[in-house]
Amino acid sequence: MAAEEVATFYAKMLDHEYTTKEVFQNNFFIDWQKEMTVEERKVIKRLDKCDFTEMHRYFVDKAAARKALPREEKQKLKEAAEKLRQEFGYCILDGHREKIGNFKTEPPGLFQGRGDHPKMGMVKRRILPEDVVINCSRDSKIPEPPAGHQWKEVRSDNTVMWLASWRENIQSSIKYIMLNPSSKLKGEKDWQKYEIARRLKGVVDEIRSQYRADWKSREMKRRQRAVALYLIDKLALRAGNEKEEGEAADTVGCCSLRVEHIRLHPEADGQEHVVEFDFLGKDSIRYCNRVPVEKPVYKNLQLFMENKEPGDDLFDRLTTASLNKHLQDLMEGLTAKVFRTYNASVTLQQQLRVLTRAEDSIAAKILSYNRANRAVAILCNHQRATPKAFEKSMQTLQTKIKVKKERVAEARVELKRAKADHETRGDGKSRSFLEKKRRVLEKLQDQLARLSAQATDKEENKQVALGTSKLNYLDPRISIAWCKRFGVPVEKIYNKTQREKFAWALGMAGEDFEF
């Protein structure tokens, strides 16, 4: 039974790109064999000899049947899900009924990870009540564990924001059940985060002139710290945390860069003092970039690399902890992450200023907004794989554009005829017919412009993830103020869930808000 269940995890993913990757296949097979009986292990020795198509078809048919359910049945399922949400989806926080974000544990399945994660394909095991820590106040009614089970622990810790937690088996990281982003507590935390980034605006010039001066320091530790800070500020690199021993993914940030992760070019692409970065960042997303830097930074990097092996630390006198302690001394609440939030928000504000034209249509303004958002996503290295359905949806869009162009051409011919007719007859009837044809052409041209903007946007964003920066790094007040200033409905920028998350900002930002 156990081995069959694990086999279904793989079968469900058969049409996914992951199952073509060797690392995924190897990890899955090792974990699958652990669940087999001795007999099964004797028979099943190679994954490439296994045929999962029948199992896969079973799940495809099941999904299709669910899709084809009559409306009443779908409604029943919807009501059952809502009943669950009403029972488990809320908590009482300081006397208020607040929504919980994710109130379900993840079901067992195969770990996918992001980027080229070395553990992809491993089996995520089922979370049991015995794994779960419950966090609630002492006088509250403690949730009942399922029959025959008990919680790992029940505690009352009001210094943290989570309501339940457990440790997952793949990366041994702790998973939490938190409040919904629209809750008051989350909103306050969000607001504080952006206010700290806005405070940085007042001291950033001072910090920059200080780290510039430190490039010439006699103390190597200060020099390294100053160069790292410059890279964090200019390139929005993450600081990089010290990791537990034995963590498989070899991911780094600025402070943990090794000599092998950078190459120096005295001249490249027609620019001087170019540094080429190539390393795996958070979530195993590759960071590849060539940037010109200031001459003292270039000279210092040469110095830091002297007499070192490729696997040696570039900043061997620096840790994330010591960098963040230094930043705390410069400004209360300042960490390397605040620089990312600050630079992302400043970039959005500047780009919106440059790209938006008041006379543009709403579709063109939204295209400008997404271009500004993309500049931030590129700065923060927020990538994604081209979506599976990209080609298909792009073709559909191009077909629509072709049809619309034909309609516009026809409408032009009709308008020309109506003009000639009006010139000949000159009566009221022919004038109103001419106006009608003019309106039809304008409407069609507007629709064509909207479709073309959509296609441009889709093409430009196929490998860029805009959502991460929009939800986590950009002060929402910048976007809301922009919407108010240029008459763009906020719904075009933020969907319903996002508007709930940023409810605190909606009332706060007037059209003249400055980050």
Order of alpha helices (4+ residues) and beta strands (2+ residues): alpha-alpha-alpha-alpha-alpha-beta-beta-beta-beta-beta-beta-beta-beta-alpha-alpha-beta-beta-beta-alpha-alpha-alpha-alpha-alpha-alpha-alpha-alpha-alpha-alpha
